[in-house]
Amino acid sequence: QVQLVESGGGLVQAGGSLRLSCAASGSIFSINAMGWYRQAPGKQRELVASIISGGSTNYADSVKGRFTISGDVAKNTLYLQMNSLKPEDTAVYYCSALVTGGLTYWGQGTQVTVSS
């Protein structure tokens, strides 16, 4: 089993930056991929960025060039660096982990609000 705890959300002005963190614990050896999702009011949850065990990354078109997903293996922590933030980025951001066997685990979410 994997436990995920997000942090780093907050209120920021348009054009600003935030770095989200996701601390993983438990059976982290079983994690094959991790990602960041977000859900805005009235919208479906969407994949923002993902990274697989080999280091390959993927991004939603809406955040390419602005967001960067990375990890610190020694700290068992996943990051999402968010630059040039827009009001459209306002959402609850969730960390996820895909483990061997096909199960997905989720963090509790952290609120990101971008004001104009």
C-alpha positions as CSV (number, residue, x, y, z in Angstrom):
1,Q,0.0,0.0,0.0
2,V,1.1,3.5,-0.8
3,Q,0.4,6.8,1.1
4,L,0.7,10.1,-0.6
5,V,0.6,13.6,1.0
6,E,0.6,16.8,-1.1
7,S,1.7,20.2,0.0
8,G,2.7,23.5,-1.5
9,G,-0.6,24.8,-2.8
10,G,-1.8,28.3,-2.1
11,L,-2.9,31.7,-3.6
12,V,-0.7,33.3,-6.2
13,Q,-1.1,36.1,-8.7
14,A,-1.2,35.4,-12.4
15,G,2.3,35.0,-13.8
16,G,3.6,33.7,-10.5
17,S,5.0,30.3,-9.5
18,L,4.4,27.5,-7.1
19,R,6.1,24.2,-6.4
20,L,3.9,21.3,-5.3
21,S,5.3,18.4,-3.4
22,C,4.1,14.9,-2.9
23,A,5.6,12.7,-0.2
24,A,5.2,9.0,-0.8
25,S,5.5,6.3,1.9
26,G,4.6,2.6,2.2
27,S,5.4,0.1,-0.5
28,I,7.1,2.7,-2.7
29,F,9.2,0.0,-4.4
30,S,6.0,-1.1,-6.2
31,I,5.4,2.3,-7.8
32,N,5.7,2.2,-11.6
33,A,4.5,5.7,-12.5
34,M,3.4,8.9,-10.8
35,G,1.4,11.9,-11.9
36,W,-0.3,15.1,-11.0
37,Y,-4.0,15.5,-11.7
38,R,-6.2,18.6,-11.2
39,Q,-9.9,19.2,-10.8
40,A,-11.5,22.6,-11.2
41,P,-15.1,23.3,-10.0
42,G,-17.6,22.0,-12.5
43,K,-14.9,20.1,-14.5
44,Q,-13.7,16.5,-14.7
45,R,-10.4,15.5,-13.1
46,E,-7.6,15.8,-15.7
47,L,-4.0,14.5,-16.0
48,V,-1.6,17.4,-15.8
49,A,1.8,15.6,-15.9
50,S,3.2,12.1,-15.4
51,I,6.5,10.4,-15.0
52,I,7.4,6.7,-15.3
53,S,10.1,4.7,-13.6
54,G,12.5,5.2,-16.5
55,G,12.2,8.9,-16.2
56,S,10.0,9.6,-19.2
57,T,7.6,12.5,-18.7
58,N,4.3,13.6,-20.3
59,Y,2.4,16.8,-20.0
60,A,-1.0,18.1,-20.9
61,D,-0.9,20.5,-23.8
62,S,-2.3,23.3,-21.6
63,V,0.8,23.2,-19.3
64,K,3.6,22.3,-21.7
65,G,6.5,24.8,-21.3
66,R,5.2,26.1,-18.0
67,F,5.1,23.1,-15.6
68,T,7.8,20.5,-14.8
69,I,7.4,17.2,-13.1
70,S,10.3,15.7,-11.3
71,G,11.2,13.5,-8.4
72,D,13.8,13.2,-5.6
73,V,14.3,9.4,-5.1
74,A,16.3,9.9,-1.9
75,K,13.4,11.8,-0.3
76,N,10.6,9.7,-1.9
77,T,9.1,12.9,-3.1
78,L,7.4,14.0,-6.3
79,Y,7.4,17.7,-7.4
80,L,5.4,19.8,-9.8
81,Q,7.1,23.1,-10.6
82,M,4.4,25.5,-11.8
83,N,5.5,28.7,-13.6
84,S,3.7,31.4,-15.5
85,L,0.5,30.5,-13.7
86,K,-2.8,31.5,-15.2
87,P,-6.3,31.8,-13.6
88,E,-7.3,28.7,-15.7
89,D,-4.8,26.7,-13.6
90,T,-7.0,27.2,-10.5
91,A,-7.9,23.8,-9.2
92,V,-7.4,21.1,-6.6
93,Y,-4.2,19.3,-7.5
94,Y,-3.8,15.6,-6.7
95,C,-0.8,13.4,-6.6
96,S,-1.2,9.8,-7.9
97,A,0.9,6.6,-7.9
98,L,0.4,3.6,-10.2
99,V,1.7,0.4,-8.7
100,T,2.4,-3.1,-9.9
101,G,-0.9,-4.8,-10.4
102,G,-2.7,-1.8,-11.8
103,L,-3.9,-0.1,-8.6
104,T,-3.8,3.7,-8.4
105,Y,-3.4,5.6,-5.1
106,W,-4.3,9.2,-4.5
107,G,-3.3,12.0,-2.1
108,Q,-5.7,14.3,-0.4
109,G,-5.2,17.2,-2.8
110,T,-3.9,20.7,-2.4
111,Q,-5.7,23.8,-3.5
112,V,-4.0,26.1,-6.1
113,T,-5.7,29.5,-6.7
114,V,-4.4,31.9,-9.3
115,S,-5.8,35.4,-9.2
116,S,-5.8,38.0,-12.0
